Amino acid sequence: MAQDFRNVLKSATGTVVVPVLVAGDYDALIGIRCCNIVATTILVDVYITNSGNKYIAKNVSIPPNSAIELIQGGAKIVMKLGDVLYAKSDTASSLDIVTSYINQISS
């Protein structure tokens, strides 16, 4: 059965919490890459909101001009309808985020 692979790209996010992805009916996150695009170390939060915040990463330090991958080794995170993936940095205009997901995985 074919799957619908998609991505979301967010550029130069910063201290304001940014909604990265609003889930449809059972989307599967298969990749979240956070890249520091400034010359100083930043701290990053990435979380899903559903009856409160569920952190994927909290205060993760990313060195200057470096990146981290938050989903590795074939891992997946399933998001249900109404879940929202958010991200923010402690520094203005410092974070690029590339998120890959499968839209509406088969039941």
N, C-alpha and C positions, 0 to 999 in steps of 0.2 A: 504494500500500500504506500503510495506517495505521501510524503510529508511536505509541509509548507515552511521552508526555512526562511527566516527573516533576520534583519538586524536593525538596531537603533544606534545612531551616532550623535553624541552630544559633545560640543566643543567649548572649551574655555569656561567651564562651569567653576563656581567658586563657593562663597560663603552662604549663599542662598540655597536652600534645599531644592533640588531639581527632580521632578518626576521623570524617570527614565523610561519606564514602561508601565502602562495600565493593562493588566491581564484581561484576556478574553476568557473563553471557556476552556480552562486547562491548557495553558501554555507551558512549555518546558524551556527554562533557561539552560543554555548549553555553553555559554561563554560570557564572562564579564572581564574586560581588560580596562584597567585604570592607568592612565599615563600622566605623569607630572610634566607639564610643559613650561615650567619656570625654572629659574636658577637657584632656588632654595628648596629645602625639604618641606613637604606638605603632609598634613594628616587628613585621612579620608575616612568617611563613613559611607557604607552602602547597606541599605536595609529594605525589608519588605514590610509594609503596613497592612495589618489585618488584626483588628482588635489589639492594637498596640504595635510597637516596632519590634521586628525580629531581625537582628543584625546578621549580615553576612560578613561584614568587616566593620570594626569600630576603632577609630583613632589609629588606623594603619599608616605607618610612616612610609612615604615614597621619596627616595632621594631625588635630587635634581636630574631632570632629563632621563628618568627611568620609568618603568612600568611594572605593574603586578597583574597576575591572572588570578581571579578569584574562584573560578571553576576549572578544575584540572582533572586529567586522567579519566575522561569519559563520564565524570559526575554530572548530574542534572539536578535542577531545582524546579519543582512543579509549582506553578502559580495558578490559583483558581480565580474565577470571575470576581472582580472587586479588589483583588490584591494589587498593590502599586509598589513598584521598585523605585526607590529614591537614592540619590547620592548627593554628597556635598564635600567640600574641602574647607580647610581652615584659612585658605588664602584666595583672594579674589582672582578670577580668570586664570586658574592654574591647572585645571583638570579636564582632560579629554577622556570620554568613556565610550567604549565600543561594546555593545551587548548583542549577542547572538541568541536566537530562540527559535523553537518550533512552535508555530501557531496552531492552536487547537489540536493537541495530540489525540490520537485515536483512543477510544475507550475499549 
